[in-house]
Amino acid sequence: MTMRKILILAAACLPLAACSTAMEAVKGPELAPMVYPSALVPAQQAYLPEATPASANSLWRTGARSFFGDQRARRVGDILTVNIDINDRAQTQNSTNRQRSNSASGGVSNFFGFENSIGKLFPGGFDPANMIGTEGEVSANGSGSVNRSERVNLTVAAIITAVMPNGNLVIQGRQEVRTNREVRELTVAGIVRPEDISSANTIAHTQIAEARISYAGRGDISRMQSTPAAQSLVERFSPF
């Protein structure tokens, strides 16, 4: 695809984006449609055969997956609960003080007899013994501090999207909640060990490797809190 075609396609999409933004400003943000995780679309899943009906006096419940078996998630498409309890705090304080001064001088007492001629060019005073002199001084002071605190306590259901060759499970979950004209979106993804899943089919966020947890929002409040696009560009690329 040539650059001209790309520009034409981008120009054609601009009215659609503007229309979508205008509709969102009038009606508020819409929830995303419920979809199957993209990682599961090409996967070939093996479904269990339907359970055969049992007699009325049997303890076996029709449709049960297992009687004494482990009910924890372990296959592609199974659901498990992720408990997110983040209570992090970071505090650092640094200071730097640097200072350096130097001086150097040099002279030539005899330079092929031209030292007298050089003295004539500078009648204000010329000393061959101190022909060259330099001085320098450098000082720098810096200080910085970080005081950050984060607290997130949420629960979200995730789906197993893949089983790795070593048995670890790749999970992905998403949750959206709309309150008035604001949508809060929670996403979680990562890799877990089947042994870390509790008997209640739950797992803590600290047991998720390569965890990607996002808790953000979109709507009127988020739009008012965000920096305008033009101002963000100026602040990002300004050399001052």
C-alpha positions as CSV (number, residue, x, y, z in Angstrom):
1,M,0.0,0.0,0.0
2,T,1.5,3.3,-1.1
3,M,1.8,6.3,1.2
4,R,-0.9,8.1,-0.9
5,K,-3.4,5.3,-0.3
6,I,-2.6,5.3,3.5
7,L,-3.2,9.1,3.7
8,I,-6.5,8.7,1.8
9,L,-7.6,5.9,4.1
10,A,-6.7,8.0,7.2
11,A,-8.6,11.0,5.9
12,A,-11.7,8.8,5.3
13,C,-11.6,7.5,8.8
14,L,-11.4,10.9,10.4
15,P,-15.1,11.7,10.0
16,L,-16.0,8.4,11.5
17,A,-13.8,9.0,14.5
18,A,-15.2,12.5,14.9
19,C,-18.7,11.2,14.7
20,S,-18.0,8.6,17.3
21,T,-16.5,11.2,19.6
22,A,-19.5,13.5,19.2
23,M,-21.9,10.7,19.9
24,E,-20.0,9.7,23.1
25,A,-20.0,13.4,24.2
26,V,-23.8,13.4,23.8
27,K,-24.8,9.9,25.0
28,G,-21.8,9.0,27.2
29,P,-19.4,6.1,26.7
30,E,-20.9,2.8,25.6
31,L,-19.9,-0.6,27.0
32,A,-17.8,-2.7,24.7
33,P,-19.6,-5.7,23.3
34,M,-19.1,-9.0,25.1
35,V,-16.7,-11.1,23.0
36,Y,-14.7,-14.2,23.3
37,P,-11.0,-13.5,24.1
38,S,-9.2,-13.1,20.9
39,A,-6.6,-15.8,22.0
40,L,-9.4,-18.4,22.0
41,V,-10.8,-17.8,18.6
42,P,-8.4,-20.0,16.7
43,A,-8.1,-22.6,19.4
44,Q,-9.5,-26.1,18.9
45,Q,-11.3,-27.0,22.1
46,A,-12.4,-30.5,23.0
47,Y,-15.8,-30.4,24.6
48,L,-16.9,-33.1,27.0
49,P,-19.6,-35.5,25.9
50,E,-23.0,-35.0,27.4
51,A,-23.6,-36.9,30.6
52,T,-26.0,-39.8,30.4
53,P,-29.1,-39.5,32.6
54,A,-28.8,-41.4,35.8
55,S,-31.5,-43.2,37.8
56,A,-33.6,-41.3,40.3
57,N,-31.8,-43.0,43.2
58,S,-28.3,-42.2,42.0
59,L,-26.0,-39.7,43.7
60,W,-24.6,-38.7,40.3
61,R,-26.1,-35.3,39.2
62,T,-27.0,-35.1,35.5
63,G,-24.6,-32.8,33.7
64,A,-22.0,-32.8,36.4
65,R,-18.4,-32.6,35.2
66,S,-17.0,-34.7,38.0
67,F,-18.1,-36.3,41.2
68,F,-14.8,-36.3,43.2
69,G,-12.6,-34.6,40.5
70,D,-10.8,-31.4,40.9
71,Q,-13.1,-28.5,39.9
72,R,-10.2,-25.9,39.5
73,A,-9.7,-24.3,36.1
74,R,-7.1,-26.2,34.0
75,R,-8.3,-26.2,30.4
76,V,-8.7,-23.6,27.7
77,G,-12.0,-21.8,28.2
78,D,-12.2,-22.5,31.9
79,I,-12.9,-19.6,34.3
80,L,-11.1,-18.7,37.4
81,T,-11.3,-15.8,39.8
82,V,-8.4,-13.3,40.3
83,N,-8.1,-11.4,43.5
84,I,-6.3,-8.1,43.1
85,D,-5.1,-6.6,46.3
86,I,-2.4,-4.0,45.6
87,N,-1.2,-2.0,48.6
88,D,2.2,-0.6,47.5
89,R,4.1,2.3,48.8
90,A,7.4,3.7,47.6
91,Q,9.4,6.5,49.2
92,T,12.9,7.7,48.1
93,Q,14.9,10.8,48.7
94,N,18.1,11.7,47.0
95,S,20.4,14.7,47.0
96,T,23.6,15.5,45.0
97,N,26.2,18.2,45.6
98,R,29.1,18.5,43.2
99,Q,31.8,21.2,43.1
100,R,35.1,21.5,41.3
101,S,37.6,24.3,40.6
102,N,40.8,24.2,38.7
103,S,43.5,26.6,37.4
104,A,46.4,26.3,35.1
105,S,49.1,28.7,33.9
106,G,52.1,28.3,31.5
107,G,54.7,30.5,30.0
108,V,57.5,30.5,27.5
109,S,60.7,32.3,28.5
110,N,62.4,32.0,25.1
111,F,60.6,31.4,21.8
112,F,63.1,31.8,19.0
113,G,63.6,35.4,20.1
114,F,60.0,36.4,19.3
115,E,59.1,36.9,22.9
116,N,60.2,40.5,22.7
117,S,58.2,41.1,19.5
118,I,55.1,39.7,21.2
119,G,55.6,42.1,24.1
120,K,55.5,45.0,21.7
121,L,52.1,43.9,20.5
122,F,50.8,44.0,24.0
123,P,52.1,47.2,25.5
124,G,49.9,46.9,28.5
125,G,52.1,44.3,30.0
126,F,53.4,41.0,28.8
127,D,55.1,38.4,30.9
128,P,56.6,35.5,29.0
129,A,56.7,33.4,32.1
130,N,52.9,33.7,32.4
131,M,51.9,33.6,28.8
132,I,48.9,31.3,29.2
133,G,46.5,31.0,32.1
134,T,43.2,29.3,32.5
135,E,40.7,29.0,35.4
136,G,37.6,27.1,35.7
137,E,34.9,26.3,38.3
138,V,32.0,23.9,38.2
139,S,29.3,23.4,40.7
140,A,26.0,21.4,40.7
141,N,23.3,20.8,43.2
142,G,20.4,18.5,42.8
143,S,17.7,16.9,44.9
144,G,14.7,14.7,44.3
145,S,12.1,12.7,46.2
146,V,9.4,10.2,45.4
147,N,6.5,9.5,47.7
148,R,4.0,7.2,46.0
149,S,1.1,5.1,47.4
150,E,-1.2,2.8,45.5
151,R,-4.2,0.8,46.8
152,V,-6.4,-1.3,44.5
153,N,-8.7,-4.0,45.9
154,L,-10.7,-5.7,43.1
155,T,-11.9,-9.1,42.0
156,V,-12.3,-10.2,38.4
157,A,-13.0,-13.4,36.5
158,A,-10.5,-14.5,33.9
159,I,-10.6,-17.1,31.2
160,I,-7.8,-19.6,30.4
161,T,-6.7,-18.7,26.8
162,A,-3.8,-21.1,26.4
163,V,-2.0,-24.0,28.1
164,M,1.8,-23.8,27.8
165,P,3.9,-26.9,27.1
166,N,5.1,-27.0,30.8
167,G,1.5,-26.9,32.0
168,N,1.3,-23.2,33.0
169,L,-1.9,-21.4,32.1
170,V,-2.3,-18.1,30.2
171,I,-5.2,-16.2,31.5
172,Q,-7.1,-13.1,30.3
173,G,-10.0,-11.2,31.9
174,R,-11.9,-8.0,31.3
175,Q,-14.6,-6.2,33.3
176,E,-16.5,-3.0,32.5
177,V,-18.8,-1.1,34.9
178,R,-20.8,2.0,33.9
179,T,-21.9,4.5,36.4
180,N,-23.9,7.4,34.9
181,R,-21.6,8.8,32.2
182,E,-18.4,7.1,33.3
183,V,-17.1,3.6,32.4
184,R,-14.5,1.9,34.6
185,E,-12.6,-0.8,32.8
186,L,-10.5,-3.5,34.5
187,T,-8.3,-5.8,32.6
188,V,-5.9,-8.6,33.8
189,A,-3.6,-10.9,31.9
190,G,-0.7,-13.1,32.7
191,I,0.6,-16.6,33.3
192,V,-0.2,-18.8,36.4
193,R,0.7,-22.2,37.7
194,P,-2.1,-24.7,38.1
195,E,-0.7,-25.5,41.6
196,D,-1.3,-21.9,42.7
197,I,-5.0,-22.0,42.0
198,S,-6.8,-22.6,45.3
199,S,-9.5,-25.1,45.9
200,A,-12.1,-22.3,45.6
201,N,-10.8,-21.7,42.0
202,T,-9.2,-18.4,42.9
203,I,-5.7,-17.0,42.6
204,A,-4.0,-13.8,43.9
205,H,-2.5,-11.3,41.6
206,T,0.9,-11.8,43.3
207,Q,1.0,-15.3,41.8
208,I,0.6,-14.2,38.2
209,A,3.8,-14.0,36.2
210,E,4.1,-11.3,33.5
211,A,1.0,-9.8,35.1
212,R,-0.7,-7.0,33.2
213,I,-3.3,-5.2,35.3
214,S,-5.1,-2.1,34.1
215,Y,-7.7,-0.1,35.9
216,A,-8.8,3.0,34.0
217,G,-11.9,4.9,33.0
218,R,-13.4,6.7,30.1
219,G,-16.2,9.2,30.1
220,D,-16.9,12.8,31.2
221,I,-14.7,12.7,34.3
222,S,-11.7,11.1,32.6
223,R,-12.0,13.5,29.7
224,M,-12.0,16.5,32.0
225,Q,-9.0,15.2,34.0
226,S,-6.9,14.5,30.9
227,T,-4.6,17.1,29.4
228,P,-5.8,18.5,26.0
229,A,-4.1,16.9,23.0
230,A,-2.5,20.1,21.7
231,Q,-1.0,20.9,25.2
232,S,0.3,17.3,25.5
233,L,2.1,17.7,22.2
234,V,3.6,21.0,23.1
235,E,4.8,19.7,26.5
236,R,6.3,16.5,25.0
237,F,8.2,18.1,22.1
238,S,9.1,21.5,23.6
239,P,12.9,21.9,23.9
240,F,12.5,24.4,26.8
